Structures are given as C-alpha cells and as structure tokens.
C-alpha cells in the first residue's frame, strides 16, 4: 500500500502535515475531509522512504496494547503514555508510528483517528474498538480486552500455520533428495547400462528420461514454477479466483474442516469482542467480514449484515450460507433472543479454539502416513526401476 504525505489546513487556519498509508490519493482526501480539514497538497512518497507499520508483528502490537492499557489505567495522560511507548519499544517502525500518533493527538485528534492513519499497524477492528473506548470513557478496559483478543487470535493463526509447516518441510526435503538422485545418482547407472548395451525395462527408461530432462531443462522447471506461482497469485487476487480457491479449500478433507473451525473461531471472537466493546452490530459485521480470511465466509457475513439492515436476524442468512455448523447458528439465535449475543459468541469462540487444536492434531496424524506412503512410493519406485536391469543381467549370467 503506498504512502502519501499531505498538507491540510484546520478550521482555525493552522497548517497540518502528516502521512497516510492508503490505496490511493482519493482515500487521503476523503479521510482528511472526515477530519474537517481543507486539503492543501497531497503527494505520494517514494518507495525508498520509510513506510509506517512495516515490519510490525502481531506480538509487537499486543505488547503495545497491554502497556498502553496499564498506563491509562494508572492515570497517565494519553500523550505521556504514548510518548513512553514510543521511547521504549524495540521495533523502530512501531516507534515511528507511535511518534506520529503522539503528534496527531497533541494537535487535537482523537486516538482512534490518529491510529486510523496507519492501517498497516492498526486494523479497522483495532481503531473501532479504541473509538468505542474513547466514547464510553473506558479506554483502558477496551485496550485490555483488545490485547486479550489479539493474543487468542494470533494463537489460532499460529496453530493453523504450524500445521502447514511440517508437511511443507518434509515435502521440500523429499523434493531435494529426489532431485539429487536424478541429477547425480541416476546418470551413474545410466552410464553403466549404456556400456553393456542392453534393452532397459520401461520403468528404468522413464526414470532415466526424467533424469535427462531435469539435467537439461532444470531452468525451464524453475521458470515454469515462478510463472505458475505468479499466475496463481494474480488469479487469487481477482474476485472470482479468490472465491473459487477459498471454496475449494473449505471442501478439502481434514484441511477444510480445520480452516472452517478456525474461521468460525475468528468470526465469533471478533464480533463478540466488538459488540461487548460498544461497536454496533452492523459495523461489527462489516469489520469481521474483512478479517475473516476466506471469501466464502466473508460473503456469508456480509449477507448477514444486509439481512440485519433490513430488520432480520443474524442467524437466518448464516444458516442459508451452509458455511457455519448448525450448533453455531443455534447458539447465535439463542444469543439474539436473550440479548446476550456477545457472551454467546465468546463461548462459541472458546469452544472452537479447542476444536482447532483437535483439527490440527487430526491433520498432522493423517499427514504422517500419507507422506510416508508418497515418499516411499517415489523413492522406492526409483530404486526398483534402476535395479531391474541389474536383476536381468544377473539372470542372464546364470
């Protein structure tokens, strides 16, 4: 996302300067107008210059939020608390971002408006909850609740990513091993077979052909892999492509179940945290849809938002989407009827946190025998193919 520097004039005639990380110039103008500022100049920063929010991890934001909450609860003024955070953080990008927030707050902006200028560091969810905390006079409570939410959400993301790392590492190592066999070992056998001028079995010919192709056209495979990866990324960025891929992932055995459960946990915890913090259901659903991580689930949430705007319930359109489990739909319906939707959503999230743990364990348990079979078949097949001619030679001698 590009960075724009701007100069704007406040109602009292004071000139204000700053930067915004947004998608285009029009978004800069729109944000400044919402702050009742008159735009004087907007210029896109060079990519070589720093960009606020770059290199800021979720852990950095969690620590920032926890410390901010503690200082506000202890009675420190907002500007002083933010200034302390800017000085003590080890992350240079977060320190620069916090200094910019301090400057904006000192010039009269709310903390939420100041944070909103740095979307790479502070999400819409973060900004909306801070805004609700400022409006209700409970900013320290909201920040503490926000830190807890971020920690649990980060834990879910790490569990899902961790489940993907193990098979990826195993298959990468296996790929390297197969490449070494084809490039360095198989040619030795090939030379030996050529010296005796014997007819080779079909499996042996196939393996030797793969070896010759890899040695002669390894660069073509690399080019094809890079082009294929870029083509997939571009396709996934399209509306239709993202929908197709995300729907396919949800339908995959075992993996799809894990992704669905992690998405349900993220959705319910995010919406529950927003509602309990004073954010309206409509705004909460819009924010939650953006953070769902799956286009199929995002569409279901946005449809639910449209339903509520029309006077309907949340649960009805969620049930029609066939994305969420029946238990989730039923518990949300009960929460709506009893007026305790935020508490019910939190209970669902806690339950599905445990379900994600079980789904990750099931995925890893299923992957281990699959990887053993696949790798054994590939490597074992290559070894057998190369020894078939040797067996034929032994039989011929006898």
N, C-alpha and C positions, 0 to 999 in steps of 0.2 A: 504494500500500500504506500503511495507516495506521500511525502511530507510537504506541506505548504506553509510558508511564512506569510503573515498578514500584518497590516497596519489598519486600525479601526479607531473611530472617534466615538467616545461616550457622550451621553446626553449633556454632561457638564462641560464638554469641549475638550476633555483630556484625551490625548492620543495613547492608544494601547497597542503593543506589539506582542506577537507570540507565534507559535507554530501549531499546526493540527495535522494528525495522521488520518486522512480520509481518502475516499476513492477518486474524487475529482474536485475541481475548483467550485462547482455549483454547491457542493456539500459544505465547503468552507463558508460561502456566502450565507447559506441557509442557517448554519449554526450561529454565525455572528448576528444575523437578524433576530434569531430567537433570544439572544442576549441583549437586544435593543442597542446594538452597535451599528454605526454607519461605516460601511466598508470604504477604506481609502485605497488600499493596494493589497493584492494577493499575488504571490509568486511561488512557483514550485521550487523546492530546494533541490540542489544537486544530489545525486545518489551517493556521491563521495562523502557528503556531510553526514553527521550522526542522525539517527532516527530514534526518537524516544520509544522506549518499550522493547527495543531489540535485545535479545539475549536475556530476557527476564523470565525466569522459570516460575512454575506454579508455587514451588516451595518458597521462593522469594516473596511472592505476593501474600502467602499465608502468614509468614513471619511478620511482614509489614503490617498486615491487618491485625494480628494479635497484639503487637506492640502499640499500635495506634489506639486500639480499644482500651488497653491497660492505662495509657497516659490520659485519655479522655475521661475514663472512669475515676482517675486520681485527681481530676480537676485542672489539668493543664489546659491552657488556651489552645485552640486549633492550630494557629500559626506556629506557636512554640513547639507543639508536639510534632508537626510535620517537619519543622526545621531540624529537630533532633533526629528524626527518622532519616532525613536526607544525609546527615553527617555520619550516622553510624552504620548505614548499610554498606556491605562489601561489594554489591553489584553497582557498577558505575552507571549503567543505563537507568536503573531504578533511582539512583541518587539524582541524576539529571532530571528525570521525570518528576520526582518529588520536589525538587527546587522550582521547577516550572509551576507545579501545583501551588506551592507556597506563594509565589509571585502573583498568581491569579487570585488566590484567596485574599491576599493583602490588598489587592485592587478592588475588592468588593464582590467577587464571585462567590457562589456557594461552593462547598467542597465537591458536591456532585457535578456541578458544571465544570469545575476545574479538572476533575478526573475524566470527564467525558471527552476532553481534548486529546486524550492519549488512549485510544481504543486497543492498541497493541498490548498495553499493560493492564487496563481495567475494562472488563467486558460490560455489555449493556446491563447484565444482571447485577454486577457489582455497583455500577453507577445508580441504577434504580433503587437498590436497597439502601445505599447511602443517602439518596434523596429522601426516601421514606423515613429514615432515621433522623435526618435533619428536621423534616417537617413535624415529626412526632416528639422531638426532643429526647430521643433515646438512641443517639448515635453510637454510644459505647456498647449498648446491648446488641444493636444491629451488627456492628463490626465483629463482636464476639461470635454471634450466630453465623455471620458470613464466613469467618475463619473456620469454624467447625464444618460448615457445608463444603468449603473448598478442600479441606483435608479429606473428607469422606469421598468427595467426587474424584479427587486425584488418586485416591486409593483404588477406586473402581477402574479408572483408566489404566493405572499401572498393572492391575491384575490381568486385564484383557491383553495389554501389550506384552506382558510377561508370558502369557500363554502362546503368543505368536513367535516369541524369540527362540524358544527351544527347538521347534521343528525347523525354523529358518536356518539356525546354526547347523543343525545336523545335515540338512539337505545341501547347504553350502559346502561343508566339509566333504560330503559324499561327491558332489559335483567336481570339486578339485581333485579328489582321488581318482575318479573316472577319467578326467582329463589327463592326469599324469600317466595312467595306464595306456590310454590311447596314443599319447604323443611319444612316450619313451619306452614302454614295455612291449606293446604290440608290434612295433617295427622290428624288434629283435627276432620275434617269432616269424614275422613276415620274411625276413632275410633267410632264416633257417629253412623255411618251407620252399622258398624260391631256389635254394641251392640243390634241393633233391628233385625239383621239377615234378611235383606230384599234384594231382587234382584235389582241390580243397573242398570240404563239405560246405553247404550253403551257409550255416551259422558262422563258420570261420570267414567266409568271403564277406559276409555282412560286417563283421567286426573289423576286418582289415580295411574295408571300404570306409567305415566310419573314421578309422584312424587316419587314412589318407586324406579324407575330406577335412578333418579337423586341422591337420598339419598344413594343408594347402590353402584353406579358406577360413582360418580362425578369425581373421579380421572381418570377414563378412558376417560371422556369427555375432561379433561384438557390435557391428553397425546395426544389424537386424534387432539385437536386443535393445540398443539405445533408441532406435526409431520406434520400435514397438512400445517401449515404455513411455516415450513422449506422446505417441498417438493415443495410448490408453489414458494418460493424464489429461490430454485435451478433450477426449471423449467424455471423461468423467466430469469435466467442468461444465459440460452442456447440461441443460435441464433434463432432456430425455436420457442422456447417458448416465447421469447420477441416479436417476430413478431406476433404470434397468439394473445397474450394478448393485445398488443397495437392496433391491427386491431379491436379486439372486443370492446375495449374502445371507439374508434372513431365511431363505428357503434351504440353505445348506444344512445337512445333518450335523448335529452336535455344535458346530461353529455358529450356525444360525440361532440355535437355542441360547447360546452364551451371549451373542450380540443383542438378542431381543431382551434378555433379562437385564443386561447392563443398561440398555436404553430405557427400560421401564424404571429401573432404579434411579437413573439420572433425571428422567422426566418428573417422577413423583417427588424426589427430594428437592429439585429446583423449584417446582411450582409450590410445594408446601412451604419452603423457606420464604419465597416471595410473598405469598398470601399472609403468612404469620407476621411478616415484617410490615404489612400495611399497603403493599402494592396491589392494585386492583386485579381481579381475575383476568380481565381482557388483556391488560398489559403483561401480566404474568405469563399467560399462554403464548403471547407473541414472543416474549424473551425466551421462553422454554423451547419453543419451536426452533429458534435459531441455534440453540445449544444442543439439540437432540443428537446430532451427528449422523443421522440417517434420513434420507429424503422421504422414504415411505412413512416413517414415524412423524416427520415434520409436517407432511401433508395432512395426516390424521389429526394432529394437534391444531393446525390452522383451521381445519374444517370444524373442529370442536369450538374454536373461538368464534367462528362465524355463526355457529348454532346458538351460542350464548348471547351474542349481539342481537340475535333475532328472538330472544326470550326463551330459548330451550335450555336443556341441561347440558353438562359436560359429558356425562356418561353415554348418552344416546348416540352421538356421532362417533365416539370412540369404539362403541360396540359394533357399529356398521363397518368400520375400517378393517375389522378382523385382524388387527395387529396386536392388540393388547389382550392378555389372558382374561378369561371370564371372571376370575377372582378379583382382578384389579378393577374391572368395570363395576362389579357388585359393591366393592368396598368404597369406590368413589361415589357411587349412587347413594350409599348409606351416609357418607360424609356430607353430601349435598343436602340430604333430607334432614339431618340432625344439626346442621350448622357447624360441624366440626371438620370441615374438609381439610384444613391444614394439618390437623393431628392425624387424620386418617391417611393422608398422603405420606406423612413421615413414617407411619407404621408400615405402609407398603414398601417404602424405600428400605427400611431396616430389614424387612423380610427378604427382599430381593438382593440385598448385599450378600446375605448368606447363600442365596441361590446362585449368585455369580461365582462365589467360591466353589460351590459344588459343581457348577458347569465347567469351570476352569480345570478342576481335578478330573472330571469326566473326559474333557477334551485331551488332556495330556495322557490319560490312561489309554484312550483309543489311539492316539497318535503313535505311541511307542511300538505296539505290534505292527501297525501299518508301515512304519518306517523300516522296521526290521525286515519285513517281507519284501518291500520295494527294493531296498538296498541289497538284500541278499539275492534277489532275482537278477538285478542289474550286474552286480559284481560277479556273482556265481555263474551267471549266463556267459559273461565274457571269458571267464577262466575255462569253463567247459568247452566253449567254442574253440579256444586256442589249443586245447589238449586233444580234441577229436582227431586231428591229423596224426598226432603222435601215437595215439592208440592204433590208428590204421597202419602206421609204419611198423609198430611192434608186431601186430598180427601178420603183416606181410613177411617179416623176418622169420617168424615162427613157421 
